[in-house]
Structures are given as C-alpha cells and as structure tokens.
Amino acid sequence: MRLIRRQYLGLVPVVTLFFIFGTIYSTHRWVSIQQLNKDRWSQRPGDQETQQFHDGQNYNDPNCAVFPRNRLRDIQIVLRIGSTQPFDQISSHINNITNCISNLIVVSDRVEEIGNGFWSHDIIADLPKVYWEGIDKDSLDGTDQTAGLKAYENINKGDSSWKQGKHASDRLTHRQGWLLDRFKFLPMVEYAYNVNPQAKWFYFIEADTYVVWDTLFRLLDRYDFQQEWYMGSPSPGRELDGEKTWFAYGGNGFILSRTAIQRLVSKNLVKFDESTNTNRTELSLTERWADLVRSDCCGDSVLGFALADKGIFLSGLYPIFNPHPLHGIPFGPSGKPYWCQPVLSLHKTWPREVPGLTDFVKDHTSKRPLIYADLFDYLNLQEVKQRDDWQNSDWNSFEEAPESPVHETIEACAEGCHAHGECFQWTYWVEASWKWKTVPKKKCTFVRSIRLGTHKDREESWTTTAVWTSGWDIEKISKWTKENPCGKPEWVEPSLQRIY
C-alpha cells in the first residue's frame, strides 16, 4: 500500500496504522466500495489563505468514521452557493451532507466562513474585465440582466452614494442574487480544475442538493474518466448548427470528467500575430462566452452549450439525477420511472428533511445502492390514507369532466379514484363563500403516480375559505408494490429521456 511507503507517515506507529485500516475495512456500510488504496491527500491544492481546500475537518465526527475518504483522491466536490441563500440551508448542507467531504470547494458571490472551517471563494471576483464593461448603472432593481453584476460591483467597491439610497445594504437582494448566479458556472469549472487538476471527476452541486455519496462512488466506478463525460438530468437547450442541444440541470448536480474539462478549457491556436510576433490563442472559457452568459437566463444552460460547442454532449442519467424534492418524487406506477433505479441526488431539499434522511441512507447502503423503492418505504406511503390541509396533485394529475359526481364530496372523490384504473391518489379542493346562496366551488383531482405532497394552508379572504384535502388509495398502492418487486438495481444507460 502506497500509504505506508510515504515518508510523511514514517513517524506514525505501525500499530496505529493497522488499527485504522482494520477499523475502515471492518465497517459494513462502505465495504462494498472501498478500494485497496487507503491514501489520503498529502497536499492542499487550494488557496490555503482562505481554506478553500480544508483537509481534515470533521475527522472526529462519528458520522464520518466510516466514510471512504480515499475516494476523494479522484473526485472533486464543488458546492455552489449564494450570499442570499438562507443560512439554515447552507448550514444543513455543511453539517449533514458535505460534512465528510474533506476537499470541498465552495464558490459563492462573497468571501465568508460558512461552517466547519470552510470559507467560500468569491467566484464573481474572478470574472474577466469584459463582463464589467457597459453595465447599465440604472439597472439595480432587477429589470436588467446585469442588475446582479452592478449590485455586486457597488457593494464590493463601497459605493457610499449607492448604499445611502434605497439600495442601502451590503447584501444582494434575492432577485439580484438569482441574476448573478448564472455568472458563476463557467469560472467555477475553470477554478475547480485549476485548484485540483489531478482529480478524475468533478461533481458540482448546490446548497439544496441532497447527495447519496454511496451512489456517486458506485456510479463513477462504471465509467472511464479518460473519456469525455458530461452527466446529469437532461434539460433542453439551444440549437447548435441546426441541432438541439441538452444541458444538465444544475439543481440536482452534474458531473464532468477531467478529460471533458480539459477539452472545455483548452485554448486552440487561432493564428500567428505578426505585430507581437506571437501565436494568438482563443480566449479563456469564461471570456469566450461572456455575451451569451449576459443574455441567457441560466448558467447551466450556457455551460451545456459551451460543452456541445467543443463536441461534448450530455449523457443524461435520469432518474439517477433526480430533479424532484423528497416530498415530490412521483414513485411508479406511470412508466415506473422512479422505482428500482439508484438515487444519487434530490433537489430543493428542505433543511428539516436532511437529518432523518441522512440516518436512513446510512442504514440502507451497506449491501446495495439506495433505490427509489427504499425512499418510498421511508415516506410510509402505503400507510397514509388521508391528510387534511394537504396537496399532492400538482404533478402528473388529471381531472374527470366537470359534471362528474366525483367533484361533489370528499368521499365521492376517494371512491372515484379507487374505481379509476390509473388513479393512485387524489386531492379534493373546496372553496366556500360566506355570501348568501353562493354555491361552493369544488374540484376533485386524480394522480397517476404516488407522491407525498406538502402541507397546504387554508386560503381565506373576506368572503371565501378554500381548503385542500388529499388521500391515497392504499389498497391499490399495496397491490402495485407487491406486483413490482425490485431485484438488482437498474442502472440506467445514458440517454436524453426526461420526465418532469
């Protein structure tokens, strides 16, 4: 083992080494993905002054005791956040999801300590000069696509006249933060590669991305980093030479192989410049696409187009990369897109969901990958029959004709769902009016898939009260799950299939 041969461990007693190795090898949770090489990073490739690479945090955290840190030698995790995001969201991520990622890179629009000894790197400060040219000084209210950049510039240059006006703040507004976010993608990729060019894989995630690390390690073991891989959940992008391109939706994370990034950031020779007697090369990745970044709404879209321009096209891995939150996953039965497939990521995860989900994941990744059927069991969707003040029909739903009796009462809605072959759950909405002789408005909605949904407060006005009630056809759901047992995990092959 190379670890023993390294000189910097020469002072560590052999007995201690055997104890550490024995502890790691004996664990049941990660043994299936352990590699023989137990080496750790011997250097910090990041900026040590601001601790972008913080090797060794939380090594005393019992939750990290069995985490296969050796895998981080080959995988660089990059967390993209913003200064306008809620603190509890970022804190939850750092303390529960990326708490064992010792080489984590955090990029933001502000330098600040975010917890566990990590500092965010201000990636907006890395933008080339071309991005700051021609910014409209009257675009601070979010009506212009450069509003985020202008607000950032004023805050960081200490424009006192700007701060003393109606924009008096040293923080971006939520709108400005959203407008600024798209400018982070291209420099983020360049920065991550410059910080850690030895990494074989780069996984980019957001503050509300939940990650199942066991699935990530198993997934990457199936692919060759020496090929140009760009993986994620497919979303339709711009046309290139008359052909539609696809990009990986940033919310649930995306993966780039080192080989893909190397090609993406490479600068081709343009021509020999006689005036300077030098070879003139292309602009950097971030400079090259400045106009498109400023005009497009979304950085993940621009990144996908820039990759396609280099001949690197998306390998969609839906639903392994999942765009839905935990409470919104549409399990089975409509085409079975969410059932026996491994789960890598969830999007828009609520901080309050994270601790319980993390404990569950740890207990279910000892012998095989976590699959969607496991999350179905976790949510107890076979046991809940009805919930008041609840909405579960905002995805994959349909309605009977307005004159159908299913709209008359909650009981009729539930019975109608049970009688309909494609309905597995329902939501009943009624709006009652205080006005005399006003007939209440009612609507029954059926759903083809099985999902938890969310709490829905009553909506009240001076004259009306609207209430939502949701239910599940427990009998039909139980029958479907028994008829669709999962054998081996279904690792989907790259495609552009997507269901939103």
Secondary structure, DSSP 8 states (H G I E B T S, - for coil): -HHHH-GGGTTS-HHHHHHHHHHHHH-SSSGGG--S-----SS--S-TTTTSS-TTTTTT-GGGTT--GGGGGTEEEEEE--TTS-HHHHHHIIIIISTT-TT-EEEESS--EEETTEE-EESGGG--GGGGTT--TT-TTSSSTTHHHHHHHHHHHT-HHHHTTTT--SS--HHHHHHHHGGGHHHHHHHHHHH-TT-SEEEEEETT-EE-HHHHHHHHTTS-TTS--EEE-EEEEEEETTEEEEEE-GGG-EEEEHHHHHHHH---EEEEETTTTEEEE---HHHHTHHHHHHSS-HHHHHHHHHHHTT---EE-TTTB--S-GGG--BSSSS-SSSSSB--EESS--GGGHHHHHHHHHHT-SSS--BHHHHHHHTTTTT--EEESEE--SSSEE---TT-GGGS-HHHHHHHHHHSTT-SEEEEEEEEESSTT---EEEEEEESSB---EE---EE-SSEEEEEEEEE-HHHHHHHHHHS---S-----SB-----
